[in-house]
Amino acid sequence: MSPKNRSPIVEMRSIKKCFLDTVALKSVNFTLYEGEICALLGENGAGKTTLMNVLFGYYACDDGEIYVNGKKVTFSAPRDAIAKGIGMVHQHFALVPSISVLENIVVGIKESKNLFLDMKEAKHKLLDLEKMYGLFVDPDVKVETLSIGEQQKVEILKALYRGAKILILDEPTAVLAPLETKDLFATLRKLTENGNSVIFISHKLYEVMEISDRIVVLRNGEIVAERHKTETNMRELASLMVGGEIDLGKRKNVGFKLINDEIKDVLRVNDLWVMGNRGIEAVKGVTFSVKEGEILGIAGVSGNGQKELAECLFGIRLPEKGEVYLDGLSLAFGNPFFTVMNGMGRIPEDRIDIGLMMDLTVEDNIILEMHAFRPLKNGILLNYDAAHRVSDELIQKFSIKTAGRDALTKTLSGGNLQKIILARVIYRNPRLIVAAQPTRGLDVGAIDFIHDQLITTSKNNNSGILLISEDLDEVFSLSDRIAVMYEGKFMGIVDIENADRETIGLWMSGVKESCA
């Protein structure tokens, strides 16, 4: 049935939201209908998450009205939205790391019949939900031991457990492999077939075209377009998002060269074994190298050892055994300062909790890891004039949208947060960059910029890049060679010219097939 012939289940009228002098939403009108999947598109900072935070009760709008099932509502907190059947899964999770999955699921739920919640019954209910939607996570393990992909599943299950009929998903596939994404889409279709409604925020245009019924595009706090997916295409949507043309589907790294033994190894890893947080081996005897000027992409489903590998290489996790050489120098395990001083840069997969100090200024975060290098080093002191000069230079060069170097980092959007990390890493001209999920949750404009910077650094500076990504499009677009990790091991490594998606997808699922 066409939306024109239905009453909206959610209607947001003339929503306005300001943060000090910044207008985040400018009289936005948004509707959602029963049984549909509505995609919300826009660059970082366009207002998508702010609009949904208003709907979920995190923010109070400065002006405008919200109607749910035809009745005007006022949400003073998320619990009010949850009571109306609205659930939201944020891009940055709201989980308690030190308690179990089940405890995170049921936290805050009041048992109406008994004084205490029946945890045995709650566990059965959770397991039934996991089976129903194919979102399997051990209810008894602590969240801090889970991969980011598994934590995402917990967030989705938490919303479903609370009976959400309207589900807001902010970048839900950012941490999923292709098969997991396919399963998630099957889950969303089941939800809508049963009368549930989904708001799907994503920067992956091909996913939006596959899963959505209707697409709403925001830019600079305003809705600039609304399309049924049969009325548009990815090229138009990308242009609407950024206000200009972007060349989609084109391989970014066109400077592929055959990797051979004559090219110097920047990184050499021999028989590396690393233990995970659960006391079991996460990396199992991997051996590989990264050459000068090469981008080696590591694909794989989240939780197959990629995180532990990256942490070990950078020195924040000790291995059980193995050898790692950076430019021929044996790395001292457990010493991040040593790795930085000897030419390694790191883009961590979690930019909020690990990559940045959110309560510090933009400048403070830009100059992290630079204190021991010129021109910032001034004996044992910091050269503040140089710090100001470098910060201003990098803010401009990397197009970081901020009120200035003294602005608090937590006020920036996701794309600009990632640019801070990228700027400080590239400025040092490292010999090797370990880039873990470098564009997770970013819009097409920010992704395009970061991809260009990585390729330029690799080819022009002759730096090696170890790209760890769960986005196959990203891996194929950037890599000179592709490796796949499954259950802590490398299923294989193949030159990009011989790689095909079907084989890589099989490797990611643990099926060993040979690339042509």
C-alpha positions as CSV (number, residue, x, y, z in Angstrom):
1,M,0.0,0.0,0.0
2,S,1.3,3.4,-0.9
3,P,2.3,5.7,2.0
4,K,-0.2,8.3,0.6
5,N,-3.0,5.9,1.5
6,R,-1.8,5.2,5.1
7,S,-1.6,7.2,8.3
8,P,1.9,7.7,9.5
9,I,2.9,5.8,12.6
10,V,5.4,8.6,13.4
11,E,5.1,12.2,12.4
12,M,7.6,14.9,13.2
13,R,6.4,18.4,12.3
14,S,8.7,21.4,12.0
15,I,11.3,20.1,14.3
16,K,14.0,22.6,15.2
17,K,17.1,22.0,17.3
18,C,19.9,24.3,18.1
19,F,23.1,23.8,20.1
20,L,24.2,27.3,21.2
21,D,24.6,29.2,18.0
22,T,24.6,26.1,15.7
23,V,21.3,25.2,14.1
24,A,21.3,21.4,13.8
25,L,17.7,21.0,12.5
26,K,15.8,23.6,10.5
27,S,12.0,22.9,10.7
28,V,12.3,19.3,9.6
29,N,9.2,17.3,8.7
30,F,9.6,13.6,8.8
31,T,7.1,10.7,8.6
32,L,7.3,6.9,9.1
33,Y,4.7,4.4,8.1
34,E,3.7,1.1,9.5
35,G,5.5,-1.9,8.0
36,E,8.1,0.2,6.0
37,I,11.9,0.6,6.1
38,C,12.7,4.2,5.7
39,A,16.4,5.0,5.1
40,L,17.8,8.3,6.4
41,L,20.8,9.5,4.4
42,G,23.2,12.5,4.9
43,E,26.7,13.5,5.6
44,N,28.2,13.4,9.1
45,G,26.7,16.5,10.8
46,A,23.7,16.7,8.4
47,G,21.3,16.2,11.4
48,K,20.3,12.5,11.0
49,T,21.3,11.3,14.4
50,T,20.1,14.6,16.0
51,L,16.7,14.1,14.5
52,M,16.5,10.5,15.7
53,N,17.7,11.6,19.2
54,V,14.8,14.0,19.3
55,L,12.4,11.1,18.4
56,F,14.0,8.8,21.0
57,G,13.9,11.4,23.8
58,Y,17.6,12.1,24.2
59,Y,17.1,15.7,23.1
60,A,14.1,18.0,23.5
61,C,13.4,19.9,20.3
62,D,13.4,23.7,20.5
63,D,10.3,23.9,18.4
64,G,7.9,21.5,16.6
65,E,5.6,18.5,17.4
66,I,5.9,14.7,17.5
67,Y,3.0,12.4,16.9
68,V,3.1,8.6,17.5
69,N,0.1,6.6,16.2
70,G,-1.8,9.8,15.7
71,K,-1.4,11.1,19.2
72,K,0.8,14.0,20.2
73,V,3.7,13.0,22.5
74,T,6.3,14.7,24.6
75,F,9.4,12.7,25.4
76,S,11.5,14.0,28.3
77,A,13.8,10.9,28.3
78,P,14.4,7.7,26.3
79,R,12.2,5.8,28.7
80,D,9.2,7.7,27.5
81,A,10.0,6.8,23.9
82,I,10.6,3.1,24.9
83,A,7.2,3.1,26.6
84,K,5.7,4.1,23.2
85,G,7.4,1.2,21.4
86,I,10.4,3.1,20.0
87,G,13.9,1.5,20.2
88,M,17.2,3.0,19.1
89,V,20.5,1.3,18.4
90,H,23.2,4.0,18.3
91,Q,26.4,4.0,16.3
92,H,28.3,4.3,19.5
93,F,27.0,1.7,22.0
94,A,25.4,2.3,25.4
95,L,26.5,-0.9,27.1
96,V,28.1,-1.6,30.5
97,P,31.3,-3.4,29.7
98,S,31.8,-5.0,33.1
99,I,28.5,-6.9,33.2
100,S,27.1,-9.8,31.1
101,V,25.1,-9.7,27.9
102,L,22.0,-10.8,29.7
103,E,22.4,-8.2,32.4
104,N,22.9,-5.5,29.8
105,I,19.7,-6.6,28.0
106,V,17.5,-6.5,31.1
107,V,19.0,-3.5,32.9
108,G,16.4,-1.0,33.8
109,I,13.5,-3.4,33.2
110,K,11.0,-3.6,36.1
111,E,9.1,-6.8,36.8
112,S,5.4,-5.9,37.4
113,K,4.5,-9.2,39.1
114,N,7.5,-9.8,41.3
115,L,9.9,-7.8,43.3
116,F,12.9,-9.3,41.4
117,L,13.3,-10.0,37.8
118,D,13.3,-13.8,36.9
119,M,16.7,-14.0,35.3
120,K,16.1,-17.6,34.2
121,E,13.0,-16.6,32.4
122,A,14.7,-13.5,31.0
123,K,17.5,-15.8,29.6
124,H,15.0,-18.0,27.9
125,K,13.3,-15.0,26.3
126,L,16.6,-13.7,25.1
127,L,17.6,-17.0,23.6
128,D,14.3,-17.2,21.8
129,L,14.9,-13.8,20.3
130,E,18.4,-14.7,19.2
131,K,17.0,-17.8,17.5
132,M,14.2,-15.9,15.9
133,Y,16.4,-13.2,14.4
134,G,19.7,-15.0,14.0
135,L,21.6,-12.7,16.3
136,F,23.6,-15.2,18.4
137,V,25.6,-13.9,21.4
138,D,26.4,-15.9,24.6
139,P,24.1,-14.4,27.3
140,D,26.6,-15.1,30.1
141,V,29.8,-13.5,28.8
142,K,30.8,-10.0,29.9
143,V,30.3,-7.3,27.2
144,E,33.9,-6.1,27.6
145,T,35.1,-9.4,26.1
146,L,33.0,-9.0,23.0
147,S,34.0,-7.7,19.6
148,I,32.4,-4.5,18.3
149,G,30.3,-6.7,15.9
150,E,29.0,-8.7,18.8
151,Q,28.3,-5.6,20.9
152,Q,26.2,-4.3,18.0
153,K,24.1,-7.5,18.1
154,V,23.6,-6.9,21.9
155,E,22.2,-3.4,21.2
156,I,19.8,-4.7,18.6
157,L,18.6,-7.5,20.9
158,K,18.2,-5.0,23.8
159,A,15.8,-3.0,21.7
160,L,13.8,-6.0,20.5
161,Y,13.7,-7.4,24.0
162,R,11.9,-4.3,25.1
163,G,9.2,-4.8,22.5
164,A,10.2,-2.1,20.1
165,K,7.6,-1.7,17.3
166,I,9.6,1.3,15.8
167,L,13.3,0.5,15.5
168,I,15.9,3.2,14.8
169,L,19.2,1.7,13.5
170,D,22.2,4.0,13.3
171,E,24.7,2.4,10.9
172,P,23.7,-1.2,11.9
173,T,25.8,-2.9,9.2
174,A,29.0,-1.0,9.9
175,V,30.5,-4.0,11.8
176,L,28.9,-6.8,9.9
177,A,30.3,-9.1,7.2
178,P,28.3,-9.6,4.0
179,L,26.6,-12.8,5.2
180,E,25.7,-11.2,8.6
181,T,24.3,-8.2,6.7
182,K,22.2,-10.5,4.6
183,D,20.9,-12.1,7.8
184,L,20.2,-8.7,9.3
185,F,18.2,-7.7,6.3
186,A,16.2,-10.9,6.5
187,T,15.5,-10.0,10.1
188,L,14.4,-6.4,9.2
189,R,12.0,-7.8,6.6
190,K,10.5,-10.2,9.1
191,L,10.0,-7.2,11.4
192,T,8.2,-5.2,8.8
193,E,6.1,-8.1,7.7
194,N,4.8,-8.3,11.2
195,G,3.8,-4.6,11.2
196,N,7.0,-3.1,12.7
197,S,8.6,-0.1,11.2
198,V,12.4,0.6,10.8
199,I,14.4,3.8,10.3
200,F,17.7,2.7,8.7
201,I,20.6,5.2,9.0
202,S,23.4,4.2,6.7
203,H,26.1,5.6,4.4
204,K,26.3,2.4,2.3
205,L,24.2,3.4,-0.6
206,Y,23.9,-0.1,-2.1
207,E,22.5,-1.3,1.2
208,V,20.0,1.5,1.2
209,M,18.9,0.6,-2.3
210,E,18.5,-3.0,-1.3
211,I,16.7,-2.8,2.0
212,S,14.7,0.4,2.1
213,D,11.2,1.2,0.8
214,R,11.6,5.0,1.1
215,I,14.7,7.2,1.3
216,V,15.0,10.6,3.0
217,V,18.1,12.8,2.5
218,L,19.3,15.4,4.9
219,R,21.9,18.1,4.3
220,N,22.8,20.9,6.7
221,G,19.9,20.2,9.0
222,E,17.2,20.2,6.2
223,I,15.5,17.5,4.2
224,V,16.6,18.1,0.6
225,A,15.0,15.1,-1.0
226,E,12.6,12.2,-0.5
227,R,12.5,9.3,-2.9
228,H,11.0,5.8,-3.2
229,K,13.9,3.5,-4.1
230,T,12.4,2.8,-7.5
231,E,12.6,6.5,-8.3
232,T,16.3,7.0,-7.7
233,N,19.8,5.5,-7.9
234,M,23.0,5.5,-5.9
235,R,24.6,8.2,-8.0
236,E,21.7,10.6,-7.5
237,L,21.6,9.8,-3.7
238,A,25.4,10.5,-3.3
239,S,25.0,13.8,-5.1
240,L,22.1,14.8,-3.0
241,M,24.0,14.0,0.2
242,V,27.1,16.0,-0.5
243,G,25.7,18.6,-2.9
244,G,28.0,17.5,-5.7
245,E,29.1,14.6,-7.9
246,I,31.0,11.6,-6.5
247,D,32.3,8.8,-8.7
248,L,30.8,5.7,-7.2
249,G,31.9,2.1,-7.9
250,K,35.4,3.0,-9.2
251,R,38.5,1.4,-7.8
252,K,40.4,4.0,-5.9
253,N,43.8,2.4,-5.8
254,V,44.7,2.3,-9.5
255,G,48.4,2.2,-8.9
256,F,48.5,-1.6,-8.3
257,K,52.0,-3.1,-8.7
258,L,52.9,-6.7,-8.5
259,I,54.2,-7.4,-5.0
260,N,57.5,-9.4,-5.1
261,D,60.5,-10.2,-3.0
262,E,62.5,-7.3,-4.6
263,I,60.3,-4.8,-2.8
264,K,61.4,-4.1,0.8
265,D,59.3,-5.3,3.7
266,V,58.1,-2.5,5.9
267,L,56.4,-5.0,8.2
268,R,57.3,-8.7,8.7
269,V,55.2,-11.0,11.0
270,N,56.4,-14.5,11.7
271,D,54.3,-17.2,13.4
272,L,52.4,-14.7,15.7
273,W,50.2,-16.1,18.4
274,V,48.0,-13.8,20.5
275,M,45.6,-14.6,23.4
276,G,42.2,-12.9,23.5
277,N,40.3,-11.5,26.4
278,R,38.4,-14.8,26.9
279,G,41.6,-16.7,27.6
280,I,41.6,-18.5,24.2
281,E,43.9,-17.9,21.3
282,A,42.6,-15.1,19.0
283,V,45.6,-15.0,16.6
284,K,47.0,-18.4,15.6
285,G,50.4,-18.5,14.0
286,V,49.9,-15.9,11.3
287,T,52.8,-15.1,9.0
288,F,52.8,-12.2,6.5
289,S,54.5,-9.1,5.3
290,V,53.6,-5.6,4.1
291,K,55.8,-4.0,1.4
292,E,56.8,-0.4,0.8
293,G,54.0,1.4,-0.9
294,E,51.6,-1.5,-0.5
295,I,48.1,-1.6,1.0
296,L,47.5,-5.1,2.4
297,G,43.8,-5.5,3.2
298,I,42.7,-7.9,5.9
299,A,39.0,-8.9,5.5
300,G,37.0,-10.9,7.9
301,V,33.9,-11.1,10.1
302,S,34.4,-9.1,13.3
303,G,35.8,-11.2,16.2
304,N,38.2,-13.4,14.2
305,G,41.4,-12.0,15.6
306,Q,41.7,-8.8,13.7
307,K,41.5,-6.6,16.8
308,E,44.0,-8.7,18.8
309,L,46.4,-8.6,15.8
310,A,46.3,-4.8,15.5
311,E,46.7,-4.4,19.3
312,C,49.7,-6.7,19.4
313,L,51.4,-5.0,16.4
314,F,51.0,-1.6,18.1
315,G,52.3,-2.9,21.4
316,I,49.2,-2.7,23.6
317,R,48.8,-6.5,23.8
318,L,51.5,-9.1,24.4
319,P,51.8,-12.1,22.2
320,E,52.2,-15.7,23.3
321,K,55.0,-16.1,20.8
322,G,56.2,-14.9,17.4
323,E,58.3,-12.2,15.8
324,V,57.4,-8.8,14.4
325,Y,59.9,-6.6,12.4
326,L,59.3,-3.0,11.5
327,D,61.8,-1.9,8.8
328,G,64.0,-4.8,9.8
329,L,64.0,-3.8,13.4
330,S,62.6,-6.3,15.9
331,L,59.7,-4.7,17.8
332,A,59.7,-4.6,21.6
333,F,56.3,-6.1,22.5
334,G,54.1,-4.2,24.9
335,N,55.7,-0.8,24.2
336,P,53.5,1.5,22.1
337,F,56.0,4.4,22.5
338,F,58.7,2.3,20.9
339,T,56.4,1.5,17.9
340,V,55.5,5.2,17.4
341,M,59.2,6.3,17.7
342,N,60.2,3.7,15.1
343,G,57.7,4.7,12.5
344,M,54.3,3.0,13.1
345,G,51.0,4.9,13.0
346,R,47.7,3.5,14.2
347,I,44.1,4.2,13.4
348,P,42.2,2.2,16.0
349,E,38.7,0.8,15.3
350,D,37.2,2.6,18.2
351,R,37.9,6.3,17.7
352,I,35.7,7.4,20.7
353,D,37.1,5.3,23.6
354,I,40.6,4.5,22.3
355,G,41.6,6.9,19.5
356,L,40.7,10.2,21.1
357,M,40.3,12.0,24.5
358,M,36.9,13.4,23.9
359,D,37.0,16.0,26.8
360,L,40.2,17.5,25.5
361,T,40.5,20.1,22.8
362,V,41.0,19.4,19.1
363,E,44.6,20.6,19.4
364,D,45.3,18.3,22.3
365,N,44.2,15.4,20.3
366,I,46.0,16.4,17.1
367,I,49.4,16.6,18.9
368,L,49.0,13.3,20.7
369,E,51.9,11.0,19.7
370,M,53.8,14.1,18.4
371,H,55.4,15.3,21.6
372,A,58.7,13.5,21.0
373,F,59.0,14.8,17.4
374,R,60.1,18.1,15.9
375,P,58.9,20.8,15.7
376,L,56.8,20.1,18.8
377,K,59.7,18.8,20.9
378,N,61.6,21.6,22.7
379,G,64.0,19.8,25.0
380,I,61.9,18.3,27.7
381,L,59.1,20.8,27.1
382,L,56.5,21.3,24.4
383,N,56.9,24.0,21.9
384,Y,53.4,25.6,22.1
385,D,53.8,27.9,19.2
386,A,54.7,25.0,17.0
387,A,51.7,23.0,18.4
388,H,49.4,25.9,17.5
389,R,50.9,26.2,14.0
390,V,50.7,22.4,13.3
391,S,47.2,22.2,14.6
392,D,46.0,25.0,12.4
393,E,47.8,23.6,9.4
394,L,46.2,20.1,9.9
395,I,42.8,21.5,10.6
396,Q,42.9,23.3,7.2
397,K,44.7,20.5,5.3
398,F,42.3,17.8,6.4
399,S,39.2,19.9,6.2
400,I,38.3,19.3,9.9
401,K,35.1,21.1,10.6
402,T,35.5,22.7,14.0
403,A,35.1,26.0,15.7
404,G,38.9,26.1,16.1
405,R,41.8,24.2,17.7
406,D,40.5,25.1,21.2
407,A,37.1,23.5,20.6
408,L,36.2,20.4,22.6
409,T,36.7,17.2,20.6
410,K,33.4,15.8,21.7
411,T,31.5,18.5,19.8
412,L,32.7,17.2,16.4
413,S,30.9,14.7,14.1
414,G,32.3,11.2,13.5
415,G,33.9,12.1,10.2
416,N,35.8,15.0,11.7
417,L,36.9,12.8,14.7
418,Q,38.4,10.3,12.3
419,K,40.1,13.1,10.4
420,I,41.9,14.2,13.6
421,I,43.3,10.7,14.0
422,L,44.3,10.5,10.3
423,A,45.9,13.9,10.4
424,R,48.2,13.2,13.4
425,V,49.2,9.9,12.0
426,I,50.0,11.0,8.5
427,Y,51.8,14.2,9.7
428,R,54.6,12.0,11.1
429,N,55.1,10.3,7.7
430,P,55.1,6.8,9.3
431,R,56.7,3.8,7.6
432,L,53.6,1.7,8.5
433,I,50.0,2.5,9.3
434,V,47.8,0.0,10.9
435,A,44.3,1.2,9.9
436,A,41.5,-0.7,11.6
437,Q,38.0,0.1,10.3
438,P,39.2,3.6,9.1
439,T,35.8,4.6,7.7
440,R,33.3,2.8,9.9
441,G,30.1,4.9,10.2
442,L,31.3,7.7,7.9
443,D,29.4,9.3,5.0
444,V,30.5,9.0,1.4
445,G,32.2,12.3,1.4
446,A,34.4,11.5,4.4
447,I,35.0,8.0,3.1
448,D,36.2,9.4,-0.2
449,F,38.6,11.8,1.5
450,I,40.1,9.3,3.9
451,H,40.6,6.7,1.1
452,D,42.4,9.4,-1.0
453,Q,44.7,10.2,2.0
454,L,45.6,6.6,2.6
455,I,46.4,5.9,-1.0
456,T,48.4,9.1,-1.3
457,T,50.4,8.2,1.8
458,S,51.0,4.7,0.6
459,K,52.1,5.6,-3.0
460,N,53.7,9.0,-2.6
461,N,55.4,8.4,0.8
462,N,56.2,4.8,0.1
463,S,54.5,3.8,3.4
464,G,53.0,0.4,4.0
465,I,49.4,0.2,5.1
466,L,47.8,-2.7,6.9
467,L,44.1,-2.1,6.3
468,I,41.8,-4.1,8.5
469,S,38.2,-3.7,7.4
470,E,34.9,-5.6,7.4
471,D,33.7,-3.6,4.4
472,L,34.5,-5.6,1.3
473,D,33.9,-2.6,-1.0
474,E,36.6,-0.8,1.0
475,V,39.0,-3.8,0.9
476,F,38.6,-4.2,-2.9
477,S,38.8,-0.5,-3.6
478,L,42.1,0.1,-1.7
479,S,44.1,-3.1,-1.4
480,D,47.0,-4.3,-3.5
481,R,46.7,-7.7,-1.9
482,I,43.8,-9.2,0.2
483,A,44.1,-11.5,3.2
484,V,41.2,-13.1,5.1
485,M,41.2,-13.9,8.8
486,Y,39.0,-16.6,10.1
487,E,39.2,-18.0,13.7
488,G,42.6,-16.4,14.1
489,K,44.2,-17.8,11.0
490,F,44.8,-16.5,7.5
491,M,42.6,-18.4,5.0
492,G,44.8,-17.1,2.2
493,I,46.4,-14.0,0.6
494,V,45.8,-13.0,-3.0
495,D,46.8,-10.2,-5.4
496,I,43.9,-7.9,-6.1
497,E,44.0,-8.7,-9.8
498,N,43.3,-12.4,-9.0
499,A,40.8,-11.7,-6.2
500,D,37.0,-12.3,-6.6
501,R,34.3,-11.5,-4.1
502,E,32.8,-14.9,-4.1
503,T,36.0,-16.6,-3.0
504,I,36.8,-13.9,-0.4
505,G,33.3,-14.2,0.9
506,L,33.8,-18.0,1.3
507,W,37.1,-17.5,3.1
508,M,35.3,-15.1,5.5
509,S,32.9,-17.9,6.2
510,G,35.7,-20.5,6.8
511,V,35.3,-22.2,3.5
512,K,38.7,-22.7,1.7
513,E,38.5,-22.1,-2.0
514,S,41.2,-21.0,-4.4
515,C,41.0,-17.6,-6.2
516,A,41.5,-17.9,-10.0
